[in-house]
Amino acid sequence: MEALSRLITSSLPHYLENLPVPKSIGGIFKLDHNQVLQLVPLVATTSVVVYALVKCFMPKKDEMVNLEKDKHKEKVADFVEIEDIGDKAVFCRCWRSKKVGMRISYFLCMVIA
């Protein structure tokens, strides 16, 4: 734990303090190759952290949304009487919510707009 504390409190601030960070976008092109090499660990670490966060929090494309409701049906459709709707209505499937299904049949959320 002492090594981690030393890294965070003294080594990392000293490293960041000595980085040749350009003051403008055009300053990037004025860096010599040694200064660019000094920036590589910071850019690589930042890139890996951002990639990992995006990968963790972005949904997978192949992931099914409906995990349990009416799996035996090829197509799930609900019918609503048009007279009951009014002027406008917005429908959304609340597949993940267990509470909605207990109050409104078939996990159908109807919001009158």
N, CA, C and O atoms as CSV, one atom per row, in Angstrom:
chain,resi,resn,atom,element,x,y,z
A,1,MET,N,N,0.822,-1.184,0.000
A,1,MET,CA,C,0.000,0.000,0.000
A,1,MET,C,C,0.868,1.249,0.000
A,1,MET,O,O,0.492,2.286,-0.548
A,2,GLU,N,N,2.033,1.134,0.622
A,2,GLU,CA,C,2.949,2.276,0.670
A,2,GLU,C,C,3.452,2.632,-0.724
A,2,GLU,O,O,3.621,3.809,-1.043
A,3,ALA,N,N,3.690,1.630,-1.548
A,3,ALA,CA,C,4.160,1.888,-2.913
A,3,ALA,C,C,3.087,2.617,-3.726
A,3,ALA,O,O,3.398,3.541,-4.477
A,4,LEU,N,N,1.839,2.208,-3.578
A,4,LEU,CA,C,0.745,2.874,-4.280
A,4,LEU,C,C,0.588,4.320,-3.808
A,4,LEU,O,O,0.352,5.222,-4.611
A,5,SER,N,N,0.720,4.525,-2.519
A,5,SER,CA,C,0.634,5.873,-1.962
A,5,SER,C,C,1.747,6.760,-2.504
A,5,SER,O,O,1.504,7.909,-2.873
A,6,ARG,N,N,2.964,6.231,-2.552
A,6,ARG,CA,C,4.099,6.995,-3.076
A,6,ARG,C,C,3.903,7.310,-4.563
A,6,ARG,O,O,4.225,8.406,-5.022
A,7,LEU,N,N,3.372,6.337,-5.307
A,7,LEU,CA,C,3.119,6.541,-6.731
A,7,LEU,C,C,2.126,7.691,-6.951
A,7,LEU,O,O,2.354,8.565,-7.786
A,8,ILE,N,N,1.036,7.679,-6.201
A,8,ILE,CA,C,-0.014,8.687,-6.388
A,8,ILE,C,C,0.400,10.053,-5.856
A,8,ILE,O,O,0.088,11.071,-6.475
A,9,THR,N,N,1.095,10.097,-4.721
A,9,THR,CA,C,1.400,11.387,-4.097
A,9,THR,C,C,2.671,12.057,-4.601
A,9,THR,O,O,2.768,13.284,-4.568
A,10,SER,N,N,3.640,11.287,-5.063
A,10,SER,CA,C,4.870,11.962,-5.498
A,10,SER,C,C,5.299,11.629,-6.925
A,10,SER,O,O,5.636,12.539,-7.683
A,11,SER,N,N,5.297,10.369,-7.310
A,11,SER,CA,C,5.800,9.995,-8.635
A,11,SER,C,C,4.906,10.498,-9.762
A,11,SER,O,O,5.392,11.084,-10.730
A,12,LEU,N,N,3.619,10.272,-9.640
A,12,LEU,CA,C,2.696,10.668,-10.694
A,12,LEU,C,C,2.633,12.190,-10.877
A,12,LEU,O,O,2.706,12.656,-12.014
A,13,PRO,N,N,2.502,12.983,-9.808
A,13,PRO,CA,C,2.513,14.432,-10.011
A,13,PRO,C,C,3.824,14.939,-10.621
A,13,PRO,O,O,3.811,15.849,-11.450
A,14,HIS,N,N,4.955,14.352,-10.211
A,14,HIS,CA,C,6.246,14.751,-10.769
A,14,HIS,C,C,6.309,14.417,-12.263
A,14,HIS,O,O,6.801,15.214,-13.062
A,15,TYR,N,N,5.803,13.223,-12.637
A,15,TYR,CA,C,5.785,12.818,-14.041
A,15,TYR,C,C,4.913,13.771,-14.860
A,15,TYR,O,O,5.332,14.248,-15.914
A,16,LEU,N,N,3.705,14.045,-14.375
A,16,LEU,CA,C,2.788,14.912,-15.104
A,16,LEU,C,C,3.308,16.346,-15.202
A,16,LEU,O,O,3.094,17.027,-16.205
A,17,GLU,N,N,3.980,16.785,-14.170
A,17,GLU,CA,C,4.536,18.147,-14.146
A,17,GLU,C,C,5.604,18.345,-15.215
A,17,GLU,O,O,5.748,19.442,-15.754
A,18,ASN,N,N,6.344,17.303,-15.519
A,18,ASN,CA,C,7.452,17.400,-16.472
A,18,ASN,C,C,7.060,17.025,-17.908
A,18,ASN,O,O,7.928,16.978,-18.780
A,19,LEU,N,N,5.800,16.763,-18.168
A,19,LEU,CA,C,5.384,16.422,-19.530
A,19,LEU,C,C,5.394,17.662,-20.426
A,19,LEU,O,O,4.995,18.745,-19.997
A,20,PRO,N,N,5.846,17.503,-21.660
A,20,PRO,CA,C,5.865,18.632,-22.592
A,20,PRO,C,C,4.511,18.803,-23.296
A,20,PRO,O,O,4.401,18.558,-24.498
A,21,VAL,N,N,3.495,19.218,-22.553
A,21,VAL,CA,C,2.154,19.372,-23.121
A,21,VAL,C,C,2.106,20.691,-23.888
A,21,VAL,O,O,2.360,21.749,-23.313
A,22,PRO,N,N,1.781,20.638,-25.184
A,22,PRO,CA,C,1.733,21.873,-25.979
A,22,PRO,C,C,0.570,22.770,-25.557
A,22,PRO,O,O,-0.455,22.294,-25.070
A,23,LYS,N,N,0.748,24.068,-25.753
A,23,LYS,CA,C,-0.266,25.047,-25.345
A,23,LYS,C,C,-1.389,25.171,-26.377
A,23,LYS,O,O,-2.465,25.676,-26.057
A,24,SER,N,N,-1.150,24.716,-27.615
A,24,SER,CA,C,-2.174,24.800,-28.654
A,24,SER,C,C,-2.117,23.547,-29.524
A,24,SER,O,O,-1.208,22.727,-29.393
A,25,ILE,N,N,-3.092,23.411,-30.405
A,25,ILE,CA,C,-3.122,22.268,-31.327
A,25,ILE,C,C,-1.911,22.312,-32.253
A,25,ILE,O,O,-1.302,21.279,-32.530
A,26,GLY,N,N,-1.564,23.496,-32.728
A,26,GLY,CA,C,-0.412,23.630,-33.610
A,26,GLY,C,C,0.899,23.297,-32.917
A,26,GLY,O,O,1.881,22.938,-33.567
A,27,GLY,N,N,0.910,23.420,-31.586
A,27,GLY,CA,C,2.117,23.100,-30.822
A,27,GLY,C,C,2.477,21.631,-30.868
A,27,GLY,O,O,3.627,21.264,-30.629
A,28,ILE,N,N,1.507,20.785,-31.173
A,28,ILE,CA,C,1.777,19.344,-31.272
A,28,ILE,C,C,2.799,19.075,-32.374
A,28,ILE,O,O,3.659,18.204,-32.238
A,29,PHE,N,N,2.697,19.832,-33.469
A,29,PHE,CA,C,3.592,19.609,-34.612
A,29,PHE,C,C,4.985,20.176,-34.372
A,29,PHE,O,O,5.912,19.877,-35.126
A,30,LYS,N,N,5.146,20.992,-33.332
A,30,LYS,CA,C,6.448,21.573,-33.018
A,30,LYS,C,C,7.242,20.728,-32.030
A,30,LYS,O,O,8.398,21.041,-31.742
A,31,LEU,N,N,6.650,19.677,-31.514
A,31,LEU,CA,C,7.357,18.809,-30.566
A,31,LEU,C,C,8.411,17.986,-31.301
A,31,LEU,O,O,8.181,17.503,-32.410
A,32,ASP,N,N,9.578,17.834,-30.658
A,32,ASP,CA,C,10.577,16.953,-31.271
A,32,ASP,C,C,10.252,15.500,-30.897
A,32,ASP,O,O,9.329,15.247,-30.122
A,33,HIS,N,N,10.997,14.570,-31.440
A,33,HIS,CA,C,10.606,13.161,-31.273
A,33,HIS,C,C,10.797,12.687,-29.834
A,33,HIS,O,O,10.076,11.786,-29.405
A,34,ASN,N,N,11.726,13.245,-29.075
A,34,ASN,CA,C,11.884,12.865,-27.658
A,34,ASN,C,C,10.685,13.329,-26.831
A,34,ASN,O,O,10.240,12.616,-25.932
A,35,GLN,N,N,10.166,14.508,-27.127
A,35,GLN,CA,C,8.991,15.006,-26.410
A,35,GLN,C,C,7.754,14.171,-26.742
A,35,GLN,O,O,6.916,13.923,-25.875
A,36,VAL,N,N,7.647,13.744,-27.982
A,36,VAL,CA,C,6.524,12.885,-28.378
A,36,VAL,C,C,6.611,11.554,-27.636
A,36,VAL,O,O,5.593,11.032,-27.183
A,37,LEU,N,N,7.802,11.007,-27.511
A,37,LEU,CA,C,7.988,9.747,-26.785
A,37,LEU,C,C,7.622,9.897,-25.308
A,37,LEU,O,O,7.150,8.943,-24.689
A,38,GLN,N,N,7.835,11.076,-24.744
A,38,GLN,CA,C,7.454,11.303,-23.347
A,38,GLN,C,C,5.931,11.291,-23.177
A,38,GLN,O,O,5.426,10.929,-22.115
A,39,LEU,N,N,5.215,11.683,-24.210
A,39,LEU,CA,C,3.751,11.729,-24.146
A,39,LEU,C,C,3.087,10.378,-24.424
A,39,LEU,O,O,1.916,10.191,-24.096
A,40,VAL,N,N,3.818,9.441,-25.022
A,40,VAL,CA,C,3.242,8.147,-25.415
A,40,VAL,C,C,2.620,7.386,-24.239
A,40,VAL,O,O,1.496,6.905,-24.383
A,41,PRO,N,N,3.287,7.248,-23.080
A,41,PRO,CA,C,2.647,6.498,-21.984
A,41,PRO,C,C,1.332,7.125,-21.512
A,41,PRO,O,O,0.371,6.411,-21.226
A,42,LEU,N,N,1.289,8.451,-21.429
A,42,LEU,CA,C,0.067,9.122,-20.997
A,42,LEU,C,C,-1.058,8.918,-22.012
A,42,LEU,O,O,-2.186,8.609,-21.628
A,43,VAL,N,N,-0.766,9.086,-23.284
A,43,VAL,CA,C,-1.780,8.918,-24.332
A,43,VAL,C,C,-2.247,7.458,-24.390
A,43,VAL,O,O,-3.441,7.195,-24.534
A,44,ALA,N,N,-1.323,6.527,-24.281
A,44,ALA,CA,C,-1.686,5.101,-24.328
A,44,ALA,C,C,-2.551,4.721,-23.128
A,44,ALA,O,O,-3.555,4.027,-23.290
A,45,THR,N,N,-2.182,5.159,-21.948
A,45,THR,CA,C,-2.955,4.839,-20.743
A,45,THR,C,C,-4.350,5.449,-20.811
A,45,THR,O,O,-5.340,4.792,-20.486
A,46,THR,N,N,-4.422,6.701,-21.232
A,46,THR,CA,C,-5.715,7.361,-21.364
A,46,THR,C,C,-6.581,6.646,-22.390
A,46,THR,O,O,-7.777,6.460,-22.166
A,47,SER,N,N,-6.001,6.247,-23.499
A,47,SER,CA,C,-6.750,5.537,-24.537
A,47,SER,C,C,-7.296,4.203,-24.032
A,47,SER,O,O,-8.443,3.854,-24.310
A,48,VAL,N,N,-6.485,3.468,-23.298
A,48,VAL,CA,C,-6.917,2.165,-22.770
A,48,VAL,C,C,-8.050,2.352,-21.761
A,48,VAL,O,O,-9.017,1.590,-21.772
A,49,VAL,N,N,-7.942,3.349,-20.896
A,49,VAL,CA,C,-8.981,3.589,-19.898
A,49,VAL,C,C,-10.293,3.987,-20.574
A,49,VAL,O,O,-11.354,3.476,-20.214
A,50,VAL,N,N,-10.230,4.893,-21.546
A,50,VAL,CA,C,-11.439,5.317,-22.259
A,50,VAL,C,C,-12.048,4.142,-23.011
A,50,VAL,O,O,-13.265,3.960,-22.981
A,51,TYR,N,N,-11.234,3.348,-23.681
A,51,TYR,CA,C,-11.737,2.179,-24.412
A,51,TYR,C,C,-12.415,1.196,-23.464
A,51,TYR,O,O,-13.487,0.677,-23.775
A,52,ALA,N,N,-11.802,0.938,-22.314
A,52,ALA,CA,C,-12.376,-0.006,-21.357
A,52,ALA,C,C,-13.708,0.500,-20.819
A,52,ALA,O,O,-14.653,-0.275,-20.672
A,53,LEU,N,N,-13.789,1.789,-20.526
A,53,LEU,CA,C,-15.045,2.351,-20.029
A,53,LEU,C,C,-16.146,2.286,-21.078
A,53,LEU,O,O,-17.283,1.928,-20.770
A,54,VAL,N,N,-15.811,2.628,-22.309
A,54,VAL,CA,C,-16.803,2.572,-23.383
A,54,VAL,C,C,-17.250,1.135,-23.605
A,54,VAL,O,O,-18.441,0.879,-23.785
A,55,LYS,N,N,-16.322,0.206,-23.594
A,55,LYS,CA,C,-16.645,-1.206,-23.816
A,55,LYS,C,C,-17.538,-1.752,-22.707
A,55,LYS,O,O,-18.417,-2.574,-22.964
A,56,CYS,N,N,-17.316,-1.298,-21.479
A,56,CYS,CA,C,-18.119,-1.779,-20.350
A,56,CYS,C,C,-19.539,-1.248,-20.373
A,56,CYS,O,O,-20.481,-1.975,-20.055
A,57,PHE,N,N,-19.702,0.010,-20.745
A,57,PHE,CA,C,-20.998,0.646,-20.613
A,57,PHE,C,C,-21.822,0.682,-21.890
A,57,PHE,O,O,-23.005,1.019,-21.827
A,58,MET,N,N,-21.264,0.356,-23.029
A,58,MET,CA,C,-22.034,0.316,-24.273
A,58,MET,C,C,-22.720,-1.043,-24.385
A,58,MET,O,O,-22.098,-2.068,-24.104
A,59,PRO,N,N,-23.988,-1.071,-24.788
A,59,PRO,CA,C,-24.675,-2.357,-24.928
A,59,PRO,C,C,-24.122,-3.150,-26.112
A,59,PRO,O,O,-23.655,-2.587,-27.102
A,60,LYS,N,N,-24.192,-4.446,-25.979
A,60,LYS,CA,C,-23.741,-5.311,-27.068
A,60,LYS,C,C,-24.818,-5.355,-28.140
A,60,LYS,O,O,-26.008,-5.379,-27.829
A,61,LYS,N,N,-24.406,-5.365,-29.393
A,61,LYS,CA,C,-25.369,-5.348,-30.496
A,61,LYS,C,C,-26.144,-6.659,-30.592
A,61,LYS,O,O,-27.309,-6.653,-30.989
A,62,ASP,N,N,-25.532,-7.762,-30.243
A,62,ASP,CA,C,-26.181,-9.062,-30.369
A,62,ASP,C,C,-27.066,-9.394,-29.166
A,62,ASP,O,O,-27.775,-10.401,-29.173
A,63,GLU,N,N,-27.024,-8.562,-28.152
A,63,GLU,CA,C,-27.778,-8.848,-26.941
A,63,GLU,C,C,-29.273,-8.689,-27.198
A,63,GLU,O,O,-29.710,-7.682,-27.755
A,64,MET,N,N,-30.037,-9.668,-26.798
A,64,MET,CA,C,-31.480,-9.621,-26.982
A,64,MET,C,C,-32.087,-8.718,-25.912
A,64,MET,O,O,-31.648,-8.719,-24.762
A,65,VAL,N,N,-33.086,-7.960,-26.298
A,65,VAL,CA,C,-33.764,-7.076,-25.361
A,65,VAL,C,C,-34.819,-7.844,-24.586
A,65,VAL,O,O,-34.903,-7.732,-23.363
A,66,ASN,N,N,-35.616,-8.616,-25.287
A,66,ASN,CA,C,-36.672,-9.397,-24.655
A,66,ASN,C,C,-36.083,-10.724,-24.197
A,66,ASN,O,O,-35.828,-11.614,-25.009
A,67,LEU,N,N,-35.871,-10.850,-22.898
A,67,LEU,CA,C,-35.245,-12.065,-22.388
A,67,LEU,C,C,-36.252,-13.115,-21.918
A,67,LEU,O,O,-35.895,-14.282,-21.761
A,68,GLU,N,N,-37.529,-12.707,-21.686
A,68,GLU,CA,C,-38.448,-13.681,-21.113
A,68,GLU,C,C,-39.900,-13.571,-21.576
A,68,GLU,O,O,-40.633,-14.551,-21.444
A,69,LYS,N,N,-40.344,-12.473,-22.093
A,69,LYS,CA,C,-41.759,-12.271,-22.372
A,69,LYS,C,C,-42.144,-12.838,-23.736
A,69,LYS,O,O,-41.586,-12.438,-24.758
A,70,ASP,N,N,-43.083,-13.756,-23.750
A,70,ASP,CA,C,-43.634,-14.357,-24.971
A,70,ASP,C,C,-42.558,-14.865,-25.931
A,70,ASP,O,O,-42.583,-14.553,-27.122
A,71,LYS,N,N,-41.643,-15.624,-25.424
A,71,LYS,CA,C,-40.549,-16.146,-26.252
A,71,LYS,C,C,-41.050,-17.161,-27.278
A,71,LYS,O,O,-40.386,-17.399,-28.286
A,72,HIS,N,N,-42.208,-17.756,-27.031
A,72,HIS,CA,C,-42.739,-18.756,-27.954
A,72,HIS,C,C,-43.351,-18.128,-29.200
A,72,HIS,O,O,-43.572,-18.824,-30.191
A,73,LYS,N,N,-43.630,-16.823,-29.170
A,73,LYS,CA,C,-44.236,-16.160,-30.321
A,73,LYS,C,C,-43.164,-15.609,-31.250
A,73,LYS,O,O,-42.126,-15.122,-30.802
A,74,GLU,N,N,-43.425,-15.690,-32.536
A,74,GLU,CA,C,-42.492,-15.140,-33.516
A,74,GLU,C,C,-42.533,-13.617,-33.489
A,74,GLU,O,O,-41.501,-12.954,-33.596
A,75,LYS,N,N,-43.739,-13.071,-33.344
A,75,LYS,CA,C,-43.910,-11.625,-33.304
A,75,LYS,C,C,-44.845,-11.285,-32.149
A,75,LYS,O,O,-45.918,-11.873,-32.016
A,76,VAL,N,N,-44.434,-10.337,-31.319
A,76,VAL,CA,C,-45.256,-9.913,-30.195
A,76,VAL,C,C,-45.952,-8.624,-30.594
A,76,VAL,O,O,-45.298,-7.635,-30.925
A,77,ALA,N,N,-47.285,-8.636,-30.562
A,77,ALA,CA,C,-48.063,-7.451,-30.930
A,77,ALA,C,C,-49.213,-7.287,-29.964
A,77,ALA,O,O,-49.801,-8.265,-29.502
A,78,ASP,N,N,-49.525,-6.051,-29.666
A,78,ASP,CA,C,-50.645,-5.731,-28.797
A,78,ASP,C,C,-51.656,-4.897,-29.576
A,78,ASP,O,O,-51.299,-4.159,-30.494
A,79,PHE,N,N,-52.885,-5.024,-29.205
A,79,PHE,CA,C,-53.939,-4.262,-29.856
A,79,PHE,C,C,-54.565,-3.317,-28.839
A,79,PHE,O,O,-54.837,-3.700,-27.701
A,80,VAL,N,N,-54.787,-2.088,-29.262
A,80,VAL,CA,C,-55.420,-1.079,-28.418
A,80,VAL,C,C,-56.545,-0.459,-29.223
A,80,VAL,O,O,-56.376,-0.137,-30.399
A,81,GLU,N,N,-57.684,-0.295,-28.590
A,81,GLU,CA,C,-58.816,0.350,-29.256
A,81,GLU,C,C,-58.474,1.813,-29.504
A,81,GLU,O,O,-58.050,2.516,-28.587
A,82,ILE,N,N,-58.654,2.271,-30.723
A,82,ILE,CA,C,-58.292,3.635,-31.094
A,82,ILE,C,C,-59.143,4.669,-30.351
A,82,ILE,O,O,-58.690,5.790,-30.121
A,83,GLU,N,N,-60.358,4.305,-29.979
A,83,GLU,CA,C,-61.216,5.227,-29.242
A,83,GLU,C,C,-60.677,5.489,-27.839
A,83,GLU,O,O,-60.936,6.544,-27.261
A,84,ASP,N,N,-59.930,4.534,-27.289
A,84,ASP,CA,C,-59.386,4.679,-25.939
A,84,ASP,C,C,-58.141,5.555,-25.896
A,84,ASP,O,O,-57.743,6.010,-24.824
A,85,ILE,N,N,-57.523,5.796,-27.043
A,85,ILE,CA,C,-56.244,6.509,-27.076
A,85,ILE,C,C,-56.414,8.013,-26.908
A,85,ILE,O,O,-55.692,8.610,-26.111
A,86,GLY,N,N,-57.309,8.632,-27.603
A,86,GLY,CA,C,-57.431,10.082,-27.568
A,86,GLY,C,C,-56.741,10.672,-28.783
A,86,GLY,O,O,-56.741,10.064,-29.853
A,87,ASP,N,N,-56.149,11.862,-28.629
A,87,ASP,CA,C,-55.508,12.539,-29.763
A,87,ASP,C,C,-54.177,11.902,-30.155
A,87,ASP,O,O,-53.963,11.573,-31.322
A,88,LYS,N,N,-53.280,11.727,-29.179
A,88,LYS,CA,C,-51.950,11.181,-29.468
A,88,LYS,C,C,-51.596,10.126,-28.436
A,88,LYS,O,O,-52.086,10.157,-27.307
A,89,ALA,N,N,-50.750,9.204,-28.827
A,89,ALA,CA,C,-50.259,8.207,-27.892
A,89,ALA,C,C,-48.866,7.772,-28.301
A,89,ALA,O,O,-48.539,7.713,-29.486
A,90,VAL,N,N,-48.063,7.474,-27.316
A,90,VAL,CA,C,-46.713,6.967,-27.544
A,90,VAL,C,C,-46.622,5.626,-26.838
A,90,VAL,O,O,-46.982,5.518,-25.666
A,91,PHE,N,N,-46.147,4.613,-27.531
A,91,PHE,CA,C,-46.034,3.286,-26.953
A,91,PHE,C,C,-44.572,2.880,-26.877
A,91,PHE,O,O,-43.790,3.134,-27.793
A,92,CYS,N,N,-44.221,2.248,-25.771
A,92,CYS,CA,C,-42.876,1.687,-25.670
A,92,CYS,C,C,-42.959,0.343,-24.970
A,92,CYS,O,O,-43.807,0.137,-24.102
A,93,ARG,N,N,-42.096,-0.549,-25.341
A,93,ARG,CA,C,-42.045,-1.856,-24.706
A,93,ARG,C,C,-41.100,-1.770,-23.516
A,93,ARG,O,O,-39.929,-1.421,-23.665
A,94,CYS,N,N,-41.602,-2.082,-22.366
A,94,CYS,CA,C,-40.776,-2.072,-21.167
A,94,CYS,C,C,-40.396,-3.512,-20.831
A,94,CYS,O,O,-40.871,-4.067,-19.840
A,95,TRP,N,N,-39.558,-4.105,-21.638
A,95,TRP,CA,C,-39.219,-5.519,-21.494
A,95,TRP,C,C,-38.492,-5.791,-20.189
A,95,TRP,O,O,-38.681,-6.849,-19.588
A,96,ARG,N,N,-37.669,-4.863,-19.745
A,96,ARG,CA,C,-36.831,-5.113,-18.576
A,96,ARG,C,C,-37.552,-4.861,-17.252
A,96,ARG,O,O,-37.082,-5.320,-16.211
A,97,SER,N,N,-38.661,-4.157,-17.260
A,97,SER,CA,C,-39.333,-3.791,-16.022
A,97,SER,C,C,-40.326,-4.867,-15.608
A,97,SER,O,O,-41.226,-5.216,-16.372
A,98,LYS,N,N,-40.165,-5.384,-14.413
A,98,LYS,CA,C,-41.083,-6.400,-13.908
A,98,LYS,C,C,-42.339,-5.745,-13.330
A,98,LYS,O,O,-43.418,-6.335,-13.384
A,99,LYS,N,N,-42.215,-4.539,-12.778
A,99,LYS,CA,C,-43.342,-3.870,-12.136
A,99,LYS,C,C,-44.404,-3.454,-13.146
A,99,LYS,O,O,-45.597,-3.568,-12.861
A,100,VAL,N,N,-44.006,-2.982,-14.299
A,100,VAL,CA,C,-44.963,-2.516,-15.296
A,100,VAL,C,C,-45.873,-3.657,-15.708
A,100,VAL,O,O,-47.073,-3.452,-15.890
A,101,GLY,N,N,-45.329,-4.846,-15.858
A,101,GLY,CA,C,-46.119,-5.992,-16.286
A,101,GLY,C,C,-47.193,-6.381,-15.298
A,101,GLY,O,O,-48.205,-6.962,-15.687
A,102,MET,N,N,-46.997,-6.074,-14.021
A,102,MET,CA,C,-47.998,-6.408,-13.023
A,102,MET,C,C,-49.174,-5.429,-13.065
A,102,MET,O,O,-50.306,-5.798,-12.749
A,103,ARG,N,N,-48.904,-4.198,-13.450
A,103,ARG,CA,C,-49.955,-3.190,-13.486
A,103,ARG,C,C,-50.600,-3.079,-14.855
A,103,ARG,O,O,-51.816,-2.910,-14.953
A,104,ILE,N,N,-49.815,-3.169,-15.901
A,104,ILE,CA,C,-50.319,-3.048,-17.266
A,104,ILE,C,C,-49.951,-4.341,-17.982
A,104,ILE,O,O,-48.776,-4.700,-18.048
A,105,SER,N,N,-50.916,-5.020,-18.503
A,105,SER,CA,C,-50.643,-6.313,-19.100
A,105,SER,C,C,-49.696,-6.197,-20.284
A,105,SER,O,O,-49.711,-5.215,-21.026
A,106,TYR,N,N,-48.886,-7.210,-20.436
A,106,TYR,CA,C,-47.972,-7.369,-21.565
A,106,TYR,C,C,-46.836,-6.365,-21.598
A,106,TYR,O,O,-46.271,-6.126,-22.665
A,107,PHE,N,N,-46.488,-5.786,-20.499
A,107,PHE,CA,C,-45.397,-4.811,-20.456
A,107,PHE,C,C,-45.585,-3.691,-21.468
A,107,PHE,O,O,-44.618,-3.263,-22.098
A,108,LEU,N,N,-46.780,-3.220,-21.630
A,108,LEU,CA,C,-47.039,-2.155,-22.589
A,108,LEU,C,C,-47.216,-0.857,-21.826
A,108,LEU,O,O,-48.119,-0.735,-20.998
A,109,CYS,N,N,-46.362,0.107,-22.101
A,109,CYS,CA,C,-46.470,1.409,-21.434
A,109,CYS,C,C,-47.137,2.349,-22.421
A,109,CYS,O,O,-46.641,2.557,-23.528
A,110,MET,N,N,-48.250,2.908,-22.021
A,110,MET,CA,C,-48.917,3.858,-22.892
A,110,MET,C,C,-48.854,5.223,-22.228
A,110,MET,O,O,-49.335,5.412,-21.110
A,111,VAL,N,N,-48.257,6.161,-22.932
A,111,VAL,CA,C,-48.143,7.517,-22.419
A,111,VAL,C,C,-48.940,8.404,-23.358
A,111,VAL,O,O,-48.619,8.516,-24.541
A,112,ILE,N,N,-49.952,9.017,-22.844
A,112,ILE,CA,C,-50.767,9.920,-23.645
A,112,ILE,C,C,-50.026,11.246,-23.775
A,112,ILE,O,O,-49.762,11.916,-22.776
A,113,ALA,N,N,-49.694,11.622,-25.002
A,113,ALA,CA,C,-48.931,12.850,-25.215
A,113,ALA,C,C,-49.837,13.995,-25.613
A,113,ALA,O,O,-49.363,15.109,-25.833
